[in-house]
Amino acid sequence: MAVLAFGVVMAPNVVGGAASAAPAPTPTSAAESGPVPTPAAERMRAALDGQREKDRLAEAKERWKRENGVIGMSADSAGHVTAAVSRTAPADRLAEVRATVNARRLSPDGAPVTVTRSTLTSADIEATAATIIAFHAEHPEYGISFSFDAARDATVVSGNLPAVLAEKLEAKAGKVILEMSPETLMEENVGTSSLGALEGVGRVQDRGPWHFGGARISSHDGTVCSSGFSMDASPGYDATYSTTASHCGPLNTNWLSGGYEYGTVIWRVDFPATDVMKLACCSEHYGDRIWTSPTTTRKVSWAWDPDLGYNTPAGGSGICVSGGKSGNEECFARVTNTDATVCFSGQSACTQHLMAYERDNGSQMTWGGDSGSPVYTIDNGNVDAHGTHVGFERRSYGGGAAKYLHYAMKYSTIRHYYGGVIRNW
């Protein structure tokens, strides 16, 4: 059975519109104004230069995919990566992709990538996605997730649709593989104040004046979530902001950490298609660290969208998530897809362009109260940021052991809507 969990479903409060029409964010608090003094300006310039190099490499990968007709890539839970080339791509593209795929570092540690000729085009995959999203809007009481699986050359749809509806979806959605079970659950990881007292130190009582990512935060109605990464809002200015998941609460919600001011939601774009929102706080700032246990932190080095697989040096941490409810960082997961969609029950629209990550054994990594928390890898003890957690899908079939697939918004989505770069100085 698969379960898509969200915890508490809040009423949508959308600011802005589609990605292409999203207005540029503007300074709205004392924490988002003022030129950066020297030598802080020099540190910021160095951070920006390093991030631009990460951005250049990311764009080169996307350009390589477009030029060679790569319509989708995915990985299985064992880390085996497959790239699918469009059926309409020229014959020589398949050989070109096979010859250059590893040079593009599209898999971790130089692991080989299987390249296949798909029976589909990108237009076919997009049409299938649009059909599934429209179908969910007609039946929002059920949860659905889907993504293109390059190895299976089809869009794999999981969820808890009853058989009669699953048959209708299969008949109209194009090339799909349905994996339905009444036990499947999709869940957003919102918590409540019944999780326990928030008094203490560290991540459950992030007092500032430098607030960190991964803090446990709560609103006045008792909702509990986690903060994401700290961002520099405007290059050249000492302007910082933080994030959490949009499903945690509406615009203008005030968030506390153990009774101390953490931030207020000042920007919330395109929910539920996008599930990340912007927080700013009083005269305080958001620092270049995340909480990884109740009392310890790691420094943030860089940020970029994750590649498939472990996305970390051999023997490393794998993908990690560190939420305010979990308490300690949970690691050793792989990225299996970087363009997944989840349609949570109770929501008429779907959350798109997510990274999906899971452990080899399918064990659970997040709990209610972890929504919004940072997702990352560890390099030399520091953090490379990749996204912010949204929720999980619990799958079990025929009474078998449950397996958990986790979802996160990607770093590029945060930058697209809210601007700036990761705070790493």
N, C-alpha and C positions, 0 to 999 in steps of 0.2 A: 504494500500500500504506500502511496506517496502522499506526503502532507506538505503543503506550502504554508509556512507559519509566519504570521505578522504580529501576533500578540494582540495589540489594541489597534483598531482601525480608526483613524481620525478623519474628520471631514476634510476633503481637499480644499486647499486655499492657495490657488495658483497665482503667481506673479510672473508676468512675462508670457512668452508663447513658445513656439517651436524653436529648435536649436538655432536655425538660421536667422530667427528674428529676435533672439535674446538680447535685451538692452545691456549695454556695458554697465558694470557696477560702479557706483560713485561713493566717495567717502561719506560716512554718515555718523561718525563718532570721533571722540578725541583720540581714540586708539588708531584712527585711520587718517592722521594728518601730521604734517611736519616733515621737513627735509631731513634726510639722514646725515648726521654729523660725521666728519672724519675722525677716527679711522673706520667707523662703522660703514661708511659709504664704500670704502675699499673692500671690506668683507662682502658687502652686498654685490658689488661688481664681480668679484671672483665667483660668488655663488651663481650669479646670472650667467656668466660665461660657461661655467660647468653645466648648467641646466640647458643652455642653448645647444651644447654638444650632444646631450642626451636627446633633445628634440630633433636635431639633425639626423641622428641615427634612426630614430623612430620614423621620420618622414621618408628616409631612404628605403626602409622596409616596406612601407605602404606603397611607395612608388614602384618598387620592384614587383609587388603583387599585382598592381594595376597593369603594368607594362607586359606582364607575362600571363595574364588571364587567370591568376589564382583566385578562385571564387570563395574559398573557405579552407580553414585549417582547424584541426582539433586534435586532442590527445586523449588517450584512454587513461584509466587510473594507474596503469603501470608506467606511464610516461611516454608511450610510443606515439609519435607525432605523424600525422598524415596531412598532406597538402593536396587539394583537388583543383585541377585545371579545367576551365570551362570547355564544354564540348565543342564550342565554336572557335576556340583559340587555334591559330595556325599550327600545323603539325610539328614545326620545329620548337614550339614553346615548351612542349613536354620535356624534350632533351635539355633545353636551356634551364628550365627550373631544376631539373635533377643535377645539373652541373654547378649551379650557383646557390642552391638552397642553404647549404651549410655555411657558405661564406657570408650569408646574410644573418647568421646567428639567430635563426628563427626557432631553434630548439636549444635547450640548456647543455652546456659542456660539450658542444659539438656532436651530440647524439644524432644518428642518422634520421632523416625524414623520408618517409615513404611518399612518393609522388604518383598520383593516379589521374587518369582522364575521367572526368565526371560525365554523366549522361545529362547534366543540367547546365543551365547558365545562371548568372547572378540574378537575372530577371525572374527566372523560375523560382529561385529561393526567396526572393523578395515577395513574389506573389503568394507563395505559400504562407509566409509570415503574416502578410496582411489578412489573409483568409482566417488564420488561426486567431489573430487579435480581434477581428470582427465577430468571430464565433464566440469568443469569451465574453464580449460585450453583451451578447444575447443570453448568456448563461453565467452570470458573474458569481453565482452561488457555489461554483466549483473552481478548483485550482488547477492551473495548467502551467507547465514550463516547456520550452522548446529551444532547440539550437540545431544548426546544420552539423551533422557528423560526417566529416570528410571520408573516413574509413568505410562507412556504411553507405555513403553517397545518397543520403536522405536526411530530411529534417526529422529528428527524433522528438516525439511529443510525449511527455509524462504528465500524469495527473490523476484525478479521482473522478473523471466523468463516468456516469453509468453507461452500460453497454450500448443502449439505444442512441445516446448522444455521440458516443465514440464512433459508431458506425456512420452517422451523419457527417461528422468531421472528416473521417477518412475518405468519404466519397467526394468531398469538395475541395480538399486541401492540397491536392497534387501528390508528389512523391513523399510520403511520410511513413514513419514507423511508430506505431502507437504502443506505449507501455503504460497501461492504465491499471489502477488497483484502487479499491475503496479505502485501502489503508494508507495511501499516499497523502502526505501533508506538506503544504507550503506555508511557511510561517515567518512573519516579520518579527525580529527579536526585540520587541518592546517589553519592558518590565513595569512593575508597579512598586510603590513604596513598601508593599508587604514583603519585598525581598529582604528587608532587615534595616536596622538603623544605619543612617549614613554618617554618623559621627565617627571621627577617627582622624587619621593623618594620611598623607599620600594621595592616592588616586580617588579615594572616597571623600576627601576633603581638600581639594585643590584650591588653595587660598590665593594664589598669585603672589606678588604682582606679575610673575611670569606663569601663565597657565600652560599646561602640557596636554598633548593629545592622549586619548585613551582614558581620560578621567570619567568617573561615574558622575553623571549629571541628572538632575531631577527638576521637573516643573512643579508649579504650585498645585496642579491637579493630581499629583502623585505619579505621573509618568516618569519612568527611569530609562535613560538611554546612555550612550557613551559619546564622547567627543572624538573627532577624527584627527587629522593632521593640522598643524599650524601652517598658515600661508602668509607670504608677503603680498599684500593686496596691490601695491602700486610700486613698480620699480623706481628707485630713487627717493622713496619716501618711507619713513618709519611707520608703516601702516600694516598691521597684522589682523588676520581673522582666523577663525576656526570653523569647523563644520560638524554637522551631525546628520542623521537620516531625516528626510522630509516627512516620513510617516510618523515621526515622534511627536509632532505638534505643528500648529499653524504659525503663520507670520506673526511677529511681535511677541511670541512666547519667550518668557524670561526663564533662564536656566541657572540653577544653583549647583554647587558641589559641596555637599556637607554643610549647607547653610550659607556658604560664601558665594558671592556673585561670580558667575562664570561667563555669561554672555546672553544676548538677546538675538532672536532670529530677525535679521534685517533684510534677507533676500531669500526667496523660495520660488524656484522656477520650475514650471512644467511638471508638477507632480500629478499623477504617479509615473508618467513616462520616465522622469528623472527623479531619483530618490536621494538627493543630497541638498542641504541648505546651509546658508552662511550665517555665522554668529559673530557678533562684535561685542566688546565689553568696555564700558566706562572709560577710565583713563589708564587701564592696564593693557598688557600685551600678551601675545601667545608665543611661547618659546619653542626652541628647536629640539624638543625632546618628546618622547611618548612614555607613558607609564607601561611597564611590562610586568609588574607585580604590585601588590598593595603599597610598597614603599620604594621601589627601584625604577629607574628609567634608562632608556637608551637614547643616544643622540641620533638625529635624522641627518643623513648625508645627502641623498639625492632622491629623485622621484621620476618614475616613468611607468607607462602601462606594461603589464607583465607579458612575458613570452609564455608559450605553452610548456608544460612539464614542470620540473622543479624550479627553474629560473634562479638558480643559485650555484655557487661553486660546489664541486664534488665534496661530499661529506658535510655539507652545510645544513641549514635549518629547514629548507623547503619554504613554502608559503606559511606565514604566521598570521595570527589575528590576536589582538589583545584588547579585550573588552572589560568594561567596568564591573559586569556581573561575574564573568569568568575569573577575574582576579589576576591570574597569571597568563602569560602569553602561551598560546596553543600553536604548535608548529608541525612541520613534517607533512605538509599537504602539497599537492600538485595542482597547477592550473590546467583544466581540461578544455575550456573554451573561453574565448574572449569576446564573444558576441551572443550571449544567451539572453533569453527573454523569460520573465516570470509574470504570470497573471494570478495574483493572489485572490483567493475567494473573498467576496465582499467588495472588491474593487472592479469598477466597470472597465477600466483601462489597464494596460500592462506596463511593467517596468522593463525597459529595453537596454541593450548594449552593455550587459553585465559581464563581468568575469566570473566564471564558475570554478570553484576549487574544492578539492576533497582529498582525504587521506586514503592511502592504499587499502586500509582495512575498513574504510567507510565510517569511522567513529565520529561522534559529535564533537564539534569544536566551539560552538557558541550556544548561549542561553538567553532567555528573556532579560533585557537590560543591556545587551551587547550591540544593539543597532547603532550604527554610526561609527563603530570602533575602527581603528587603523588596521589595514591589511598590508603586509610587507614581507621582505626577506632580510636576513641578517648578513652583513659583510664586515668582517673584522670587528665584530662587536657592535657596529652601528647599524642603523636602519636605512634600507632603500624602500621608499614608500611606493605602493602600487594602487591603493584604492581604499574605500571605506565600506564596511560591512552593511548589508541590507537584511539578510535573512537566510533561511535554509530550507531545503526540501528533504523530507524523510521518506525514503522509499523502502517498502517491503512487499514481497509478493508471496502469496500462498503460505503465510505464517512464518516465513524465513526471517533471519536476522535483519534488522533495519540498517540501512546505509544512508549516510547524510551527505548531501551535496550543498555547498555553501555558495552564496552569491554576494558580490560587491560591486559598487560603482567604481569605474576606473578613474585614475588620476586625471586623465585628459578631459573627462567630463567636468570635473571640478574646475579646471582651468578654463574650459570653453565657456561655462556660464558665469563664473565669478572672477576670472582673471587672476593675475599674479603668478607666483611660483612658490614652490615649497620653501618653508622657513628652515634654513640650514646654517644659520650664522648667528 
